[in-house]
Amino acid sequence: MNNPIIKIKQTELLSDNWYLLNKVTFEYQKNENTSQTSVREVYDRGNGAAILLYNSAQKTVILTRQFRLPTYLNGNKTGMMIEVCAGLLDKDHPEQCIIRETEEETGYRLSKVNKIFETYM
């Protein structure tokens, strides 16, 4: 990452308990005469892959239901979420990851997946 308008001044590790939590101080060049220094906490969970499964025989979408602690702490009484099938890459290629996660979460066995796009959370 080499963007001339962004300069990372300091990165301080706050936690590596489960994933990484860093405190990053950076300078952002707003225009020729003005820059701004900011501090942010950045939580890095790693990259993941997700799939929207479609059952062509039944003409339905396949979703999963999973407990998510942050939603429970935010007032979701059960903490359960309905989601697309997804998982962390864990050094796998996205296609391998999603084939593994699909079988683990839904029981469906995929032989091939087609990447459509990438996005950031």
LINNOR-V293044 format. One line per field, one symbol per residue. psi: psi as a letter, one per 40 degrees, with the letter a starting at -180 (. if undefined). burial: 1 if it has 9 or more other C-alpha atoms within 8 Angstrom, else 0. A space follows every 50 residues. Layout:
BEGIN
psi->???
burial->???
END
This chain:
BEGIN
psi->hgheehhhdihhhdifddahhihhhihhhdadehihhihihhhheiiiii hhhhhddefiihiihihhdddddeehddeiihiihiiidfeiiddddddd dddddeehhidiihhdiiii.
burial->00000111001010000011111111111100001000000000000111 01101000000111000100110001001100011111100001101110 111000000000000000000
END
